[in-house]
């Protein structure tokens, strides 16, 4: 059983983040909230999402699993304006999921979750820890997108740098001092990542969000940030591109 109400902007934010990786998802529902763990089809990136019951306007649930097609959910979200409250309910008898926005009701088939296994979340101890507004990272992505398909992340005790080098052009964004919320880097680290994955995620994060970037040389980057006033937490892993000597 699942029945809840949520602000349209909160649900849009969650769906935008998840849909950067996958189209069909399995939510694990408990009385305390919902969780999701998923890997993209190419096994390059992974997302772990925890949404507390307090992120909703109202929430009532027993332990269950719900599978949804996010492309269909997005068509529902297009019907909602800022400030709208979206009601959601699982129809267990019919195997359907129901959305209500004002006087509009949209019902859709649930996705079969029997073949959706929860991936194991990597337990990484990454040495560099940087906290920065996503707005700064988004600026770096916009500068890099026309240069190359990979982006370099470098952290030192003095700065955090995003850079991109193409055949004829290069660009970099160096953040230091007041540009950063915090910078904890015991020794210099550097890794290269696929730009499209990184860019798509950053575009989906709401402006003004603080992002913790955990990094080490030739290890996955770990991005951690909150949504819904801190009542939802996202952990995102992106595998590096290992440069050959």
C-alpha positions, 0 to 999 in steps of 0.5 A, a space after each residue: 500500500 502506498 498513498 502520498 501527496 507531494 509538491 510538484 517541484 519536489 517530484 520534478 526534481 527527483 524524477 529529473 535526477 533519476 532519469 539522467 540514468 534510467 527510464 524504468 525504476 523500482 522504488 522500495 517503499 517503507 513506512 519511513 519513506 522510499 529508496 532507490 538504487 540503480 545503475 545505467 545500462 552501460 554500468 558507468 554510473 550509479 545512483 542511490 536515492 533516499 526520500 524520507 516521509 517528511 519530504 511529502 505533504 502527506 505519506 502513508 505506506 506499508 512495505 512494498 515495491 513499485 515499478 514506474 516508467 519515468 517517461 510516463 511520469 514526466 508526461 504527468 509532471 508536464 500537467 502540474 504547475 509551480 505550487 501544485 500538489 500531486 496526489 499519488 496512490 498505488 492500486 494494488 488490485 489493478 496493478 496500476 499507479 494513479 496520479 491526481 493533479 487538481 481535477 485531472 486523474 492519470 492512471 498507468 500500469 506498474 512496471 514489473 520489478 521481479 527482474 530489477 535487482 538492487 546494485 551493491 553500493 560501492 564503499 569507497 574511502 576517497 581522500 579529497 572532499 570538496 563542497 561547492 554550489 552546483 551553480 559553479 559546476 554548471 558554469 564549468 560544464 557549459 564552458 566544456 561541452 563544446 570542447 571534448 567528450 571528457 572532463 578532468 577533475 583536479 583537487 589540490 590543497 588550494 583549489 578545485 579545477 574542472 578542465 577540458 582539452 580538445 584537439 584545438 581548444 581547451 578550457 578550465 574553471 578553477 575554484 578556490 577561496 570563497 568560490 568553495 564552501 569547503 576544501 579538504 585535500 590531503 594530497 593532489 588528486 586527478 581523474 578523467 570522466 565522461 562529460 555527458 554523464 557529468 553534465 546531464 546530472 549537474 543540469 538536473 540539480 536545482 540551482 543553489 544546491 550544495 554538492 559534496 564532491 569526493 574524489 581520488 586519482 583514477 577512482 569513481 567520483 562520488 557526488 552527494 547532495 540533498 533535495 526537498 529541504 534536506 529530506 531527500 538525499 542523493 548519492 551518485 557515482 561515476 566511473 573514471 576513464 583510465 588514461 593509458 601511459 
